[in-house]
């Protein structure tokens, strides 16, 4: 079709009241993701809370992404989740084909122990956050430890993964601020393995998100096989109304420190990407994440799996991280000393 004929055709169509649409411009983001495989990285082995959230997300999010790519789960446990975040920041593809879920405390971890990590959470684009979860210390009901006061009088053996993990953070915070005698046995690859260790009698209990218990061991919760001694968060979990918060029991002089470390659970299941991913792909995946969180099928599946959902957008996560790095230096210094860094 010559340019002169095309112009004449358009003019005649307009004169006749016929709508004319220019040829549709190709969607560059959809074209990129078509026939691609996106890797969703989990910082733990299979069977724990992080794995549950990511696997549920992966079942629905690709259908909301432009180009509808295929997805694959990659479990990358190690060093309290730091192995996965270091990989995402330094080695993973920066083209939008890698999505990862860090340990909830990695923003705080970076703030108090920058010499031990190789990532900067402020430079990584965040797609959103799936849940705010309270962390707890729970023991088997057969343990002689009945209350947090008992844990001040007697040593309590807990399973943990590493110093950078949630399984270490809050028992250690309780030791420092409340005088408990939690002893962490390090090296377990994930909460699923820790629960097995509890069942075998290797340890008495473990730390970790409360939500993982009804999701991964619902029979233990229903049958009263575990006892929750204390919780960490900004407010008491509705299921644990009689369990005290560390912030409630801490002395007044220690409350700023307790609040700082407890606030990390606000972004307990955030999802991000490596730095320097093209902006149009970040925008598209943020929209896909938001759409997934509103997907009725996803919400029903999450409810069936007993997953807590308290969703934040990527922009909200980035704002919280920015606020975290405004923490006064003296509080940061105390947090670093308290957690043994």
C-alpha positions in Angstrom: 0.0 0.0 0.0 1.5 3.3 -1.1 1.7 6.2 1.4 -0.7 8.3 -0.8 -3.2 5.5 -1.1 -3.1 4.9 2.7 -3.7 8.5 3.5 -6.6 8.6 1.1 -8.0 5.4 2.6 -7.9 6.8 6.1 -9.4 10.1 5.0 -12.3 8.3 3.3 -12.9 6.1 6.4 -13.0 9.2 8.6 -15.4 10.9 6.3 -17.6 7.9 6.4 -17.5 7.8 10.2 -15.5 4.6 10.3 -13.0 4.3 13.1 -9.4 3.8 12.1 -6.8 2.2 14.3 -3.1 2.4 13.6 -1.2 -0.9 13.6 -0.7 -2.1 17.2 2.8 -1.5 18.6 4.4 -4.7 19.8 4.7 -5.1 23.6 8.4 -5.3 24.2 8.0 -6.7 27.7 5.6 -9.5 26.6 7.9 -10.3 23.6 10.8 -10.6 26.0 9.1 -13.0 28.4 7.4 -15.1 25.8 9.1 -18.6 25.8 11.4 -17.5 28.7 11.9 -19.4 31.9 11.8 -17.3 35.1 13.7 -18.7 38.1 12.1 -18.1 41.5 14.8 -18.5 44.2 13.9 -19.7 47.8 16.5 -19.1 50.5 15.7 -22.4 52.2 15.3 -26.1 51.5 11.8 -27.4 50.7 9.1 -27.8 53.3 9.4 -24.5 55.3 7.5 -21.3 55.3 9.5 -19.4 52.7 9.2 -22.4 50.4 5.4 -22.6 50.9 4.9 -18.9 50.1 7.1 -18.9 47.0 5.6 -22.1 45.6 2.1 -20.8 46.0 3.1 -17.5 44.4 4.7 -19.4 41.4 1.5 -21.3 40.8 -0.3 -18.1 39.9 2.0 -15.2 39.1 3.3 -16.3 35.7 -0.3 -16.2 34.3 -0.4 -12.5 35.2 3.0 -11.7 33.7 3.3 -10.4 30.1 4.2 -13.2 27.7 3.2 -15.8 30.3 6.7 -17.3 30.9 7.3 -20.7 32.5 8.6 -20.7 36.1 10.9 -22.9 38.0 11.6 -23.0 41.8 15.2 -23.0 42.9 15.9 -23.8 46.5 19.2 -22.2 47.6 19.7 -22.8 51.3 22.8 -21.7 53.2 24.2 -19.1 55.7 20.9 -18.0 57.1 19.6 -17.2 53.6 22.5 -15.0 52.8 23.8 -17.4 50.1 20.6 -16.8 48.1 20.6 -13.0 48.5 24.3 -12.7 47.7 23.6 -14.8 44.5 20.7 -12.7 43.5 22.7 -9.5 44.0 26.0 -10.5 42.5 25.6 -13.4 40.1 22.0 -13.8 38.9 20.8 -12.5 35.5 19.7 -8.9 35.6 17.3 -9.2 32.7 14.1 -9.9 34.7 14.3 -13.7 34.6 15.2 -14.0 38.3 12.9 -13.4 41.2 13.9 -14.2 44.8 12.6 -14.1 48.4 15.2 -13.1 51.0 15.1 -13.8 54.6 12.9 -11.3 56.3 15.8 -9.8 58.3 18.2 -9.1 55.5 17.5 -5.4 55.5 18.2 -5.3 59.2 21.1 -7.7 58.8 22.7 -5.3 56.3 22.2 -2.4 58.6 23.9 -4.0 61.6 26.5 -6.3 59.9 27.5 -4.8 56.5 31.0 -6.4 56.6 29.4 -9.9 56.5 27.3 -9.5 53.4 27.6 -8.8 49.6 24.3 -7.1 48.8 22.6 -3.8 49.2 18.8 -4.1 49.7 18.4 -0.4 48.8 19.6 -1.1 45.2 17.3 -4.1 44.6 13.8 -3.5 43.1 11.1 -5.0 45.3 7.9 -6.4 43.7 6.0 -6.5 47.0 5.5 -8.2 50.3 3.1 -11.1 50.9 2.8 -11.1 54.7 3.7 -9.6 58.0 4.4 -12.5 60.3 5.2 -12.7 64.0 8.3 -14.7 65.0 8.0 -17.1 68.0 10.1 -19.4 70.1 8.2 -22.7 70.5 9.1 -25.9 72.4 7.6 -29.3 72.4 4.8 -29.7 75.0 6.7 -32.6 76.6 9.5 -30.1 77.5 9.7 -29.1 81.2 9.8 -25.5 80.1 6.3 -24.2 80.5 6.7 -20.4 80.4 9.2 -17.7 79.5 10.1 -17.5 83.2 11.1 -21.1 83.1 13.4 -20.3 80.2 15.2 -17.8 82.4 15.9 -20.5 85.0 16.8 -23.4 82.8 18.8 -23.9 79.6 16.6 -24.5 76.6 18.2 -26.2 73.5 16.9 -24.8 70.2 17.6 -25.7 66.6 18.8 -22.8 64.4 20.3 -22.4 61.0 22.8 -19.5 61.2 23.4 -16.1 62.9 21.7 -14.4 60.0 18.4 -16.3 60.4 15.2 -15.7 62.2 15.8 -18.9 64.1 18.7 -17.1 65.8 17.6 -13.4 65.9 14.8 -13.6 68.4 16.0 -16.2 70.8 19.2 -14.2 71.0 17.3 -11.0 71.5 15.4 -12.6 74.4 18.6 -13.8 75.9 20.1 -10.3 75.8 17.1 -8.3 77.0 15.1 -10.8 79.1 17.7 -13.0 80.6 16.5 -16.3 79.0 18.9 -19.2 78.6 18.2 -20.3 75.0 21.1 -22.2 73.5 21.0 -22.4 69.7 22.4 -25.4 67.9 23.4 -24.1 64.5 23.6 -25.8 61.1 20.0 -26.9 60.3 19.1 -26.1 56.7 15.6 -25.0 57.3 12.6 -25.1 59.7 11.3 -28.4 58.3 14.6 -30.1 59.4 14.4 -28.3 62.8 10.9 -29.6 63.4 12.1 -33.1 62.7 14.9 -32.6 65.2 12.3 -31.6 67.8 10.3 -34.7 67.0 13.4 -36.9 67.5 14.3 -35.2 70.8 17.6 -33.7 69.4 16.4 -30.3 70.6 13.6 -28.9 72.7 12.3 -26.3 70.3 13.1 -23.7 67.6 12.5 -20.1 66.6 10.7 -19.0 63.4 7.5 -17.5 62.1 4.4 -18.5 63.9 2.6 -19.0 60.6 4.8 -21.9 59.6 3.4 -24.0 62.4 -0.3 -24.2 61.3 0.9 -24.4 57.7 3.5 -27.1 57.9 2.6 -28.9 61.2 -1.2 -28.3 61.6 -1.6 -31.4 63.6 0.9 -30.3 66.2 -1.0 -27.0 66.7 -4.4 -28.7 66.8 -3.2 -31.4 69.3 -1.3 -29.0 71.5 2.1 -30.7 70.8 4.0 -27.4 70.9 4.0 -24.6 73.4 4.8 -21.0 72.4 6.9 -19.1 75.0 7.3 -15.7 73.4 6.7 -13.8 70.2 8.3 -10.9 68.3 6.4 -8.4 66.2 4.7 -5.1 66.3 1.5 -6.5 67.8 0.4 -9.9 69.3 -0.7 -12.4 66.7 -4.5 -13.1 66.9 -3.8 -16.8 67.5 -1.4 -16.0 70.3 -3.3 -13.4 72.4 -1.9 -14.8 75.7 1.7 -15.0 74.6 3.8 -11.9 75.5 5.8 -9.9 73.0 9.5 -9.2 73.6 8.8 -5.5 73.3 6.3 -5.8 76.2 8.7 -7.5 78.5 11.8 -5.5 77.7 12.9 -2.7 80.1 12.1 0.8 79.0 15.7 1.6 78.1 15.7 -1.5 75.9 12.4 -0.9 74.1 13.9 1.1 71.1 16.3 -1.8 70.4 13.5 -4.4 70.8 11.2 -2.4 68.5 14.0 -2.1 65.8 14.7 -5.8 65.7 11.0 -6.8 66.0 10.0 -4.5 63.2 11.9 -6.6 60.7 8.9 -9.1 60.5 6.8 -6.4 58.8 8.3 -7.5 55.5 8.5 -11.2 56.3 7.7 -12.5 52.8 9.0 -9.8 50.5 9.8 -10.6 46.9 12.4 -8.8 44.8 14.8 -8.9 41.8 18.5 -8.4 41.2 19.6 -4.8 40.8 19.7 -3.1 37.4 16.7 -4.9 35.9 15.2 -2.8 33.1 12.5 -0.5 34.5 9.8 -1.6 32.2 10.2 -5.2 33.3 10.3 -4.2 37.0 7.0 -2.3 36.4 5.4 -5.2 34.6 6.4 -7.7 37.3 5.1 -5.4 40.1 1.8 -5.2 38.3 1.8 -9.0 38.0 2.6 -9.4 41.7 -0.2 -7.0 42.6 -2.7 -8.8 40.3 -1.7 -12.2 41.8 -2.3 -11.0 45.3 -5.9 -10.0 44.2 -6.5 -13.2 42.3 -9.4 -15.0 43.9 -7.9 -18.4 43.1 -4.6 -17.4 44.7 -6.4 -16.1 47.8 -8.5 -19.2 48.2 -5.4 -21.4 47.8 -3.5 -19.3 50.4 -6.5 -19.7 52.8 -6.6 -23.4 52.3 -2.8 -23.6 53.0 -3.3 -21.5 56.2 -1.1 -18.7 54.9 -1.3 -15.3 56.4 -1.6 -12.5 53.7 -0.9 -8.9 54.6 0.1 -7.5 51.2 2.3 -4.5 50.5 3.3 -3.0 47.1 6.9 -2.8 45.9 6.9 0.9 46.5 5.8 0.4 50.1 8.5 -2.1 50.8 11.1 0.3 49.4 9.8 3.1 51.6 10.1 0.8 54.7 13.6 -0.1 53.8 14.6 3.5 53.4 13.1 4.3 56.8 15.1 1.5 58.4 18.3 3.0 57.3 17.5 6.2 59.1 17.8 4.4 62.5 20.0 6.3 65.0 23.6 5.0 65.1 23.5 4.3 68.8 20.5 2.0 68.4 22.2 0.3 65.5 25.4 -0.2 67.6 23.4 -1.8 70.4 21.6 -4.1 67.9 24.9 -5.2 66.5 26.4 -5.9 70.0 23.2 -7.7 71.2 23.1 -10.1 68.2 26.7 -10.9 68.5 28.0 -9.2 65.4 
